[in-house]
Amino acid sequence: MSILGVNGALAGAYQYANRTQKTGTNKTGFTEQLQKTGDSAETSKVDAYTEYLRSKYGNVRIQNVGKDQQSLDRMGKSMNGSDVVIAPNILEQMANDPEKAAYYEGKIDDFFEATPRLKASFAAQGLDYQPCGVVVHEDGSVTYIGGCGDSPERVAEVNAINKAKREKEAAQRKASMERSQEAEEERRQQMEITYRKQMMAEVLANRTMDAGRITFTSTSAVMGSAIAAYEKNIMDAAGILK
């Protein structure tokens, strides 16, 4: 870039700074930023304004972000609470139009000013508000990204409740297992008693059968002796008759 071009760009930037100071926005910082970056051959109005925004807000990114929920969720996950994301075309408008700059900086300021109030409001409900950042979309709309969750106290309370619930369930499972083991032991004992009774019944039945066989044998022997004695008597009687 020629010296004339650099001077022209710086002159335009200084004129912009002077104009924006009249709008009521805090452009003193922007003027100082121009003075710091004025010696760079690569300085442009947009670059100087971008550096001013970064000195004011911190992490400022220049990119287009969709307004759909998926895009906003993805952007929110990459933010750390104080991020400002501006679409390139809007940044250029802000760098060249003091009224645009005042409008969008006001929107961005509102986000950071509202954060303490939102934190207090959510805290009253037992919730923890976590800001993510601000997105200025290419159509000029502005989205504040943030989220809330349970407060540390509520998290500790819920964790304690869940722990007690898990311990209770574990105790119930243990008691149920012990009852099952007791029932199994009782069934085993009952089976053992039944088995012993069955064995005793079988032993008694076998002894009865043996006793029956002995009685039957003894009776046969007696009857055999009686028959033999009867036959002997008949033979003796026949001999006498002869």
C-alpha positions in Angstrom: 0.0 0.0 0.0 1.3 3.5 -0.8 2.0 6.1 1.8 -0.9 8.0 0.5 -3.2 5.0 0.8 -2.2 4.5 4.4 -2.7 8.1 5.2 -6.1 8.1 3.5 -7.2 5.0 5.5 -6.0 6.5 8.7 -7.6 9.9 8.0 -10.9 8.1 7.3 -10.6 6.1 10.5 -9.9 9.3 12.6 -12.9 11.0 10.9 -15.0 7.9 11.9 -13.8 8.1 15.5 -14.7 11.8 15.6 -18.2 11.1 14.3 -18.8 8.2 16.7 -17.8 10.3 19.7 -20.8 12.6 18.8 -23.2 9.7 18.9 -22.9 9.2 22.7 -21.2 5.8 22.6 -17.9 5.2 24.3 -15.5 5.8 21.4 -12.6 7.3 23.3 -11.2 3.8 23.5 -11.6 3.4 19.8 -9.7 6.7 19.1 -6.9 5.4 21.4 -6.9 2.1 19.5 -6.5 4.0 16.2 -3.5 5.8 17.6 -1.9 2.6 18.6 -2.5 0.9 15.3 -2.0 3.9 13.1 1.6 3.1 12.3 0.8 -0.2 10.7 0.7 -0.3 7.0 -2.0 -2.9 7.1 -4.4 -0.9 9.2 -7.9 -0.4 7.8 -11.0 1.1 9.3 -12.5 -2.4 9.8 -9.3 -3.8 11.3 -9.0 -0.8 13.6 -12.6 -1.1 14.7 -12.2 -4.8 15.3 -9.2 -4.2 17.5 -11.2 -1.6 19.4 -14.1 -4.1 20.0 -11.6 -6.7 21.2 -10.1 -4.2 23.6 -13.6 -3.5 24.9 -15.2 -7.0 25.0 -12.3 -9.4 24.9 -12.9 -12.4 22.7 -14.5 -11.1 19.5 -14.9 -13.4 16.5 -15.9 -12.4 13.0 -18.0 -15.1 11.4 -21.5 -15.9 10.2 -23.6 -18.0 12.5 -26.9 -19.5 11.5 -30.0 -18.8 13.5 -31.1 -22.5 13.6 -30.9 -24.3 16.9 -28.2 -26.6 15.8 -25.9 -23.8 14.8 -26.6 -21.9 18.0 -26.0 -24.9 20.1 -22.7 -25.6 18.4 -21.6 -22.0 18.8 -22.7 -22.0 22.5 -20.5 -24.9 23.2 -17.4 -23.0 21.9 -18.1 -19.9 24.0 -16.7 -19.2 27.4 -19.2 -16.7 28.7 -18.0 -13.4 27.3 -17.7 -14.1 23.6 -18.9 -11.7 20.9 -19.5 -13.0 17.4 -20.3 -10.6 14.6 -21.1 -11.3 11.0 -18.5 -9.8 8.6 -21.1 -7.6 6.8 -22.4 -6.2 10.0 -18.9 -5.5 11.3 -18.2 -3.5 8.1 -21.5 -1.6 8.6 -20.5 -0.8 12.2 -17.0 0.3 11.1 -18.5 2.7 8.6 -21.7 3.9 10.3 -21.6 5.4 13.8 -25.3 4.8 14.3 -24.9 1.1 13.4 -22.0 0.9 15.8 -23.9 2.5 18.6 -26.9 0.3 18.0 -25.0 -3.0 18.0 -22.6 -2.1 20.8 -25.7 -1.2 22.8 -27.1 -4.7 22.1 -23.8 -6.3 23.1 -23.6 -4.1 26.3 -27.1 -5.1 27.2 -26.1 -8.8 27.3 -23.2 -8.2 29.7 -25.3 -5.8 31.9 -28.1 -8.3 32.1 -25.9 -11.1 33.2 -25.8 -10.3 37.0 -29.6 -9.8 37.0 -30.2 -13.1 35.3 -27.8 -14.9 37.6 -29.7 -13.5 40.6 -33.1 -14.3 39.1 -32.2 -17.9 38.3 -30.4 -18.3 41.7 -33.7 -17.4 43.4 -35.2 -20.4 41.6 -32.3 -22.7 42.7 -30.8 -22.6 39.2 -27.3 -21.5 38.1 -27.3 -19.2 35.0 -24.3 -19.6 32.7 -23.8 -16.9 30.0 -22.2 -18.0 26.8 -22.0 -14.9 24.6 -23.6 -12.7 21.9 -24.1 -13.4 18.2 -24.9 -10.7 15.7 -26.2 -12.4 12.6 -25.7 -11.3 9.0 -29.4 -10.2 8.8 -28.8 -7.8 11.7 -30.6 -9.9 14.4 -28.9 -10.4 17.7 -29.0 -13.6 19.7 -28.0 -13.9 23.4 -26.7 -17.4 24.2 -26.8 -18.8 27.7 -28.0 -21.7 29.7 -28.9 -22.6 33.2 -28.6 -25.7 35.3 -29.0 -26.7 38.9 -27.0 -24.7 41.5 -24.1 -26.3 43.2 -26.2 -26.7 46.3 -29.0 -28.3 44.3 -26.5 -30.6 42.6 -25.2 -31.7 46.0 -28.7 -32.3 47.2 -29.7 -34.3 44.2 -26.4 -36.3 44.4 -27.2 -37.1 48.1 -30.7 -38.1 47.2 -29.5 -40.4 44.4 -26.8 -41.8 46.6 -29.3 -42.6 49.3 -31.6 -44.2 46.7 -28.8 -46.3 45.3 -27.8 -47.5 48.8 -31.4 -48.3 49.6 -31.8 -50.3 46.4 -28.5 -52.1 47.2 -29.7 -53.0 50.7 -33.0 -54.2 49.2 -31.2 -56.4 46.7 -29.0 -57.8 49.5 -32.0 -58.5 51.7 -33.8 -60.1 48.7 -30.8 -62.3 48.0 -30.5 -63.3 51.7 -34.2 -64.2 51.7 -33.7 -66.2 48.5 -30.8 -68.0 50.1 -32.8 -68.7 53.2 -35.7 -70.0 51.2 -33.3 -72.2 49.2 -31.8 -73.5 52.4 -35.3 -74.2 53.7 -36.2 -76.0 50.5 -33.0 -78.0 50.7 -33.8 -79.1 54.3 -37.4 -80.0 53.3 -36.1 -82.1 50.4 -33.6 -83.8 52.7 -36.4 -84.5 55.3 -38.6 -85.9 52.5 -35.8 -88.0 51.2 -35.1 -89.4 54.6 -38.8 -90.2 55.2 -38.9 -91.9 51.8 -35.8 -93.9 52.6 -37.2 -95.0 56.0 -40.5 -96.0 54.4 -38.6 -98.1 51.8 -36.6 -99.8 54.6 -39.7 -100.6 56.6 -41.4 -101.9 53.5 -38.4 -104.2 52.7 -38.4 -105.5 56.3 -42.1 -106.3 56.2 -41.6 -108.2 52.9 -38.8 -110.2 54.5 -40.8 -111.0 57.6 -43.6 -112.2 55.3 -41.3 -114.5 53.5 -40.0 -116.0 56.7 -43.4 -116.6 58.1 -44.5 -118.2 54.9 -41.4 -120.6 54.9 -42.0 -121.5 58.5 -45.6 -122.4 57.9 -44.7 -124.6 55.0 -42.2 -126.5 57.1 -44.7 -127.1 59.8 -47.2 -128.3 57.2 -44.6 -130.5 55.7 -43.9 -132.1 59.0 -47.6 -132.6 59.7 -48.1 -134.3 56.4 -45.1 -136.5 56.9 -46.4 -137.5 60.3 -49.8 -138.3 58.9 -48.3 -140.5 56.2 -46.2 -142.3 58.7 -49.3 -143.0 60.9 -51.1 -144.4 57.9 -48.3 -146.7 57.0 -48.0 -147.9 60.6 -51.7 -148.7 60.7 -51.4 -150.7 57.5 -48.7 -152.8 59.0 -50.8 -153.7 61.9 -53.6 -154.8 59.7 -51.3 -157.3 58.0 
